[in-house]
């Protein structure tokens, strides 16, 4: 029985470290507004809008009346009405969120433990090379574009979007300011991008975002016509290796669904909880 309690304590410590990370990582590009039991991260400058999360020190109940002012503030700011949290650390939040009318999406929360081996990187197929991208890498626009094509066709099956769609999406990224924002984050050390590149285009790409000794792997996506070739695992392994070279001890991610979670489990990640994302049912939703 003592060993079970010890294991429970270690899991609580781990989840608390992830909560600390979740609270810290947006602050490099957002200001934090306190709204009752929530912290709303408001983007400063260009880029993807942030979300609201349970405030780190909040331990009380949460009601639908607490959710409404946050949603009103998000509408005032012109950003998506979006909340993110971990089910195991904020179990009382989901009923209030759902009562407010938002849709809740579940994602397996997975961790590669500190003592787990760095995943081996298999040779990528068909002449692709897996590398960490620098700020001047010509593959950067396609590396920013390919996850969006991937998430628009969720799942692990081979899809429709292919090289023509990727080229068009990469051209858009090259001209809309996305590359400049990504370069600024790369130079600041807030983001690392890895990609599986063939003929100058990223067939798969993802990022990790280090804060101290913790980093989250985000946005790993493979061009739908290039799936089931091991590219996602190769990119993930490259991100893990880079994170550990920077002194990161805990690497974690939120899988899109159980099928994707099983893929990550093959290289050593284990499930420790459920990440929840809430948004408007009629609004766009992309699982990362």
C-alpha positions in Angstrom: 0.0 0.0 0.0 2.9 2.4 0.8 4.3 2.0 -2.7 0.9 2.9 -4.2 0.7 6.0 -2.1 4.3 6.9 -3.1 3.4 6.4 -6.8 0.4 8.6 -6.4 2.5 11.3 -4.8 5.1 11.2 -7.6 2.3 11.5 -10.2 0.9 14.5 -8.4 4.3 16.1 -8.3 4.7 15.4 -12.0 1.2 16.9 -12.9 2.0 19.9 -10.7 5.2 20.5 -12.7 3.2 20.4 -15.9 0.7 22.9 -14.5 3.6 25.2 -13.7 4.8 24.9 -17.2 1.4 25.5 -18.7 1.2 28.7 -16.6 4.7 29.9 -17.6 4.9 29.1 -21.3 2.4 31.6 -22.7 3.9 34.5 -20.7 6.7 35.0 -23.2 4.2 36.3 -25.7 1.1 37.3 -23.7 0.0 39.2 -20.6 -1.9 37.3 -17.9 -5.3 38.7 -16.8 -6.9 37.2 -13.7 -10.6 36.6 -13.9 -11.8 34.8 -10.7 -10.6 31.2 -10.8 -9.1 31.7 -14.3 -6.0 33.2 -15.9 -6.7 34.5 -19.4 -3.5 34.8 -21.5 -3.9 37.7 -23.9 -1.6 37.7 -26.9 0.7 40.7 -27.3 1.5 41.4 -30.9 0.9 39.0 -33.9 0.5 35.3 -33.7 -1.9 32.6 -32.6 -4.3 33.6 -29.8 -4.0 32.1 -26.4 -6.6 30.7 -24.0 -7.8 30.7 -20.4 -6.6 28.2 -17.8 -7.4 27.5 -14.2 -5.3 29.9 -12.0 -2.4 28.0 -10.4 -3.4 28.9 -6.8 -7.2 28.4 -7.2 -8.5 25.5 -5.2 -12.2 26.3 -4.8 -15.3 25.4 -6.8 -16.0 26.7 -10.3 -19.4 27.6 -11.6 -20.9 28.6 -14.9 -21.0 32.1 -13.5 -17.2 32.1 -13.3 -16.9 31.0 -17.0 -19.2 33.7 -18.4 -17.0 36.8 -17.7 -14.0 35.1 -19.3 -15.9 34.3 -22.5 -17.2 37.8 -22.6 -13.7 39.2 -22.3 -12.5 36.9 -25.1 -15.4 38.1 -27.3 -14.4 41.7 -26.5 -10.8 40.9 -27.5 -12.0 39.3 -30.7 -10.2 36.0 -29.9 -11.6 32.4 -29.8 -13.6 31.5 -26.6 -11.2 28.8 -25.6 -10.2 27.1 -22.3 -7.5 24.5 -21.7 -6.8 22.4 -18.5 -5.9 18.9 -17.2 -8.8 16.8 -16.1 -6.9 15.2 -13.1 -5.8 18.5 -11.6 -9.0 20.5 -12.1 -11.8 17.8 -11.9 -14.5 20.3 -11.0 -14.1 22.5 -14.1 -15.6 20.4 -16.9 -19.2 20.5 -15.7 -19.1 24.3 -15.5 -17.5 24.6 -18.9 -20.0 22.3 -20.5 -23.0 24.0 -18.8 -21.7 27.3 -20.3 -22.3 25.8 -23.8 -18.7 25.0 -24.8 -17.7 21.7 -26.4 -14.9 19.8 -24.6 -12.3 17.7 -26.5 -10.2 15.0 -24.8 -6.6 14.3 -25.6 -4.3 11.7 -23.9 -1.6 13.6 -21.9 1.7 11.7 -22.2 5.1 12.0 -20.7 8.5 10.6 -21.5 10.0 10.0 -18.0 13.3 11.5 -17.0 14.9 8.0 -16.8 13.4 6.8 -20.1 15.8 6.3 -23.0 15.9 8.9 -25.8 13.9 7.3 -28.7 16.0 5.9 -31.5 15.7 7.6 -34.8 15.1 5.2 -37.7 16.3 6.2 -41.1 13.5 8.2 -42.7 12.1 6.7 -45.9 12.5 7.8 -49.5 15.4 10.1 -49.1 13.9 12.4 -46.6 16.2 13.9 -44.0 15.2 14.8 -40.4 16.8 17.9 -39.0 16.4 20.8 -36.5 15.6 23.9 -38.6 17.5 27.1 -38.1 16.1 30.5 -38.7 17.5 30.6 -42.3 16.4 27.1 -43.3 14.5 27.3 -46.7 12.2 24.5 -45.4 10.8 26.7 -42.6 7.7 28.0 -44.5 6.6 24.4 -45.3 7.4 23.2 -41.8 5.0 25.8 -40.5 2.3 24.9 -43.0 2.3 21.1 -42.9 0.8 20.7 -39.4 -2.2 22.7 -40.4 -2.8 20.5 -43.4 -2.4 17.5 -41.1 -4.8 18.7 -38.5 -7.4 19.6 -41.1 -7.5 15.8 -41.9 -7.2 14.3 -38.4 -6.3 10.7 -37.7 -3.5 8.4 -38.8 -4.8 7.3 -42.2 -3.5 8.4 -45.5 -5.4 11.5 -46.6 -6.0 13.9 -49.5 -3.7 16.9 -49.1 -0.4 16.4 -50.9 2.5 18.3 -52.4 0.4 20.8 -54.3 -1.6 21.8 -51.3 1.7 22.0 -49.2 3.3 24.2 -51.8 0.3 26.6 -51.7 0.2 26.6 -47.9 3.9 27.2 -47.6 3.7 30.2 -50.0 0.9 31.6 -47.8 3.1 31.2 -44.7 6.0 32.9 -46.4 3.9 36.0 -47.0 1.7 36.3 -44.0 4.3 37.1 -41.3 4.3 33.5 -39.8 8.0 32.9 -40.8 9.1 36.2 -39.1 7.3 35.3 -35.9 8.7 31.8 -35.9 12.2 33.1 -36.5 11.9 35.5 -33.5 10.9 32.5 -31.3 13.7 30.4 -32.6 16.3 33.1 -31.9 14.8 33.7 -28.4 15.1 29.9 -27.6 11.3 29.7 -26.9 10.7 27.3 -29.8 12.6 24.5 -31.6 11.3 23.2 -34.9 12.2 19.8 -36.4 11.1 18.5 -39.8 11.4 15.6 -42.2 12.5 17.3 -45.4 12.5 16.0 -49.0 13.2 18.1 -52.1 13.3 21.2 -49.9 9.8 20.7 -48.5 8.8 19.5 -45.0 6.7 16.4 -45.3 6.3 16.3 -41.5 7.2 18.9 -38.8 6.7 19.6 -35.1 8.0 21.8 -32.3 9.0 21.7 -28.7 8.9 24.7 -26.4 11.4 24.5 -23.5 10.9 26.3 -20.2 13.6 25.4 -17.8 13.8 21.6 -17.4 10.4 21.0 -19.0 9.3 21.1 -22.6 6.1 20.2 -24.5 6.2 18.7 -28.0 3.5 20.4 -30.0 2.1 20.5 -33.5 3.6 17.3 -34.9 1.8 16.8 -38.2 2.5 14.8 -41.4 1.3 15.7 -44.8 -1.8 13.5 -45.2 -0.5 11.8 -48.4 2.8 11.0 -46.7 1.4 9.3 -43.6 2.3 5.8 -42.4 6.0 6.1 -43.3 7.4 6.7 -39.8 7.9 10.4 -40.3 6.0 11.5 -37.2 8.0 9.3 -34.9 11.3 10.4 -36.5 10.4 14.0 -36.0 9.3 13.4 -32.4 12.6 11.5 -31.7 14.6 14.4 -33.1 12.7 16.9 -30.9 13.2 14.7 -27.8 17.0 14.5 -28.5 17.2 18.2 -29.0 15.3 18.9 -25.7 17.5 16.6 -23.7 20.6 18.2 -25.2 19.3 21.5 -23.7 19.0 20.0 -20.2 15.3 19.3 -20.4 14.3 16.5 -18.0 10.6 16.1 -18.6 9.2 16.0 -22.2 5.5 15.7 -22.6 2.8 16.1 -25.3 -1.0 15.8 -25.8 -1.9 13.2 -28.4 -4.7 13.9 -30.9 -6.5 10.7 -30.0 -6.0 7.2 -28.7 -4.6 5.9 -32.0 -2.0 8.7 -32.0 -1.3 8.0 -28.4 -0.5 4.3 -29.2 2.0 5.6 -31.7 3.8 7.7 -29.1 3.7 4.8 -26.7 5.9 2.8 -29.1 8.8 5.2 -28.4 8.4 5.3 -24.6 5.7 7.9 -23.8 3.2 6.9 -21.2 -0.2 8.4 -20.4 -0.5 10.3 -17.2 -3.8 12.1 -17.6 -6.2 13.8 -20.0 -5.7 17.2 -21.5 -9.0 19.0 -22.2 -9.7 21.8 -24.7 -13.0 23.6 -24.7 -14.3 25.9 -27.5 -17.5 27.0 -29.2 -19.2 24.0 -30.9 -19.8 26.0 -34.1 -16.2 27.4 -34.1 -13.1 25.9 -35.8 -11.3 23.3 -33.8 -7.9 21.8 -34.7 -6.5 18.9 -32.6 -2.8 19.2 -32.1 
